[in-house]
Amino acid sequence: MLCGRGRSDAGQLPRTRDHRPRLRGRHLADAGGRAVKRALVAAAAALALIVPSGAKAFSPNDPLASRQWYLAQDKTFDAFDLLPLLPFVRVGVIDSGAELSHPELRDRVVAARSFVGGHPDDIQGHGTFVAGEIAAAIDNGRGIAGLAPSARLLIAKVVRNDGSVSPQAEAQAIRWVVARGARVINVSLAGARDPQDGKNSGFSAVEQRAVDFATARGALVVASVGNNPYPEAGAWHFAGYPAALPHVLGVGSFARDGDVSTFSNRDDLYVDLAAPGEDMFSLLPRSMTLKNPGCVDQGYSSCGPKDYRHASGTSFSAAQASAAAAMLFALRPSLRPDQVSRILERSSDPASPANGCSECLAGRDAATGWGRLDFAAAIKDLRTGPLPVRDRFEPNDDIPLGKTLRKRSQRMRATVDYWDDPTDVYRIHLRRGQRVRVVAQAGLDVDLSLALWKPRLRTLVGASSSARLRRSVHPAGFPERIVYRATKAGWYSLQVIATKPGSGSYALTVKR
């Protein structure tokens, strides 16, 4: 569905037909060598240009930037006194398409394709709005300022005319943008999720495989957590898919006064960040704004349909986080997706009643996750480090992606994160009668458990406990141990699980 209800009736995007009886679909969440070396040099130079404390920050000369209140709120350009020259970063926009000939976008789009038939041009406005937030031309004395100056867009149209999206089209689009070099994939879509209703859980294996494909190839998927599908019943406490998948950065919304938007879905696990999502200003297709011929700012949302003039929704929050991720990738192209998401999370500005969020708590909370998006703090974090630990085995969250351990004796280090990456899976081949010893050791910052599963399982999602052969559960700081002698030959699955809130690295030793 389109944008959910906001803090007031003003500025909400219209809803399309409610597809809740079958929550399988998705809906708009609202209304070469030398070249690589040059890119790394440019990124290093940009990091050196970070503004020292107290210096004046860069301010774009785009005349409509003053209407983008989220620029200042996000501290978008506070890290630089001059607009830095950065290597291009490709950003996939999985949405309703975009106006490819828009003056603010025509030099920013490198490829476009429709996955619902026809042309990738946008007739609904949503995709153009999102694309403008991320990558509108900046500092050109015209219009608005995109938040990611070096972003170049891959536009994938997946939205049907009724506003719905099939997981199949979304998955095809994700794979398409990854194949064309996307490092960030913005998915401002959400399928309503109700884990308490097995028939309407909203989960799609096709979608998850596409996200895993993107993660494995170095692309970060950023998604809106979704807008409350049933506002009359109060807050909805489940983020939608794909935000509720591992390795996806889920983004919620807050308003000018700092309070979390009433429409923004809450979730203890899958809301990672919050960013402005009310009274938003961006681009619209000129075919939509020309219906208001007396309006001066053609091609901008102030001239669009009433529902877009003060647009609200978690879709528009996600776009800002995608822009921040693109900035980090531009500054350090060697980063992995989970490192970027962790930097954005740990550098976020904690929300609390003291700064306007009436329901926010100390630390992580269900409304804003780790806090509010902060570009400047994220860039400072990147510069001063240390970098988050890199896990070279990700994604390995289930049997099909499990890391195969072939050596008789093997020791490795990896990471788990209770919220973003709670499970690692390893595949071990045992002969009948062969014994395996496993030890996992982590620090006090993460509490682990170990499980060994029978061979011939296809997935651990929903697996019966009767298929679990051994389990080890001890308090944080104590090693987890499993010893097992195989009763049959086959590929066994070893699962490492973060059982309580926390994240960190662990050492795993496997001996056969």
Buried (B, 14 or more C-beta within 10 A) or exposed (E): BBBBBBBEEEBBBEBBEEBBEEBBBBBBBBBEEEEEEEBBEBBEEBBEBBBEEEEEBBBBEBEBBEBBBBBBBBBBBBBBBEBBEBBBBBBBBBBBBBBBEBBBBEEBBBBBBBBBEEEBBBBBBBBBBBBBBBBBBBBBEBBBBBBBBBBBBBBBBBBBEEBBBBBBBBBBBBBBBBEBBBBBBBBBBBBBBBEEEEEBBBBBEBBBBBBBBBBBBBBBBBBBBBBBBBBEEEBBEBBBBBBBBBBBBBBBBBBEEBBBBBBBBBBBBBBBBBBBBBBBBBBBBBBBBEEBEEBEBBBBBBBBBEBBBBBBBBBBBBBBBBBBBBBBBBBBBEBBBBBBBBBBBBBBBBBBEEBBBEBBBEEBBBBBBBBBBBBBBBBBBBBEEEBBBBBEBBBBBBBEBBBEBEEEEBEBEBBBBBBBBBBBBBBBBBEEEBEBEBBBBBEEEBBBBBBBBBBEBEEBEEBEEEBBBBBBEBEBEBBBBBEBEBEEEBBBBBBBBBBEBBBBBBBBBBBB
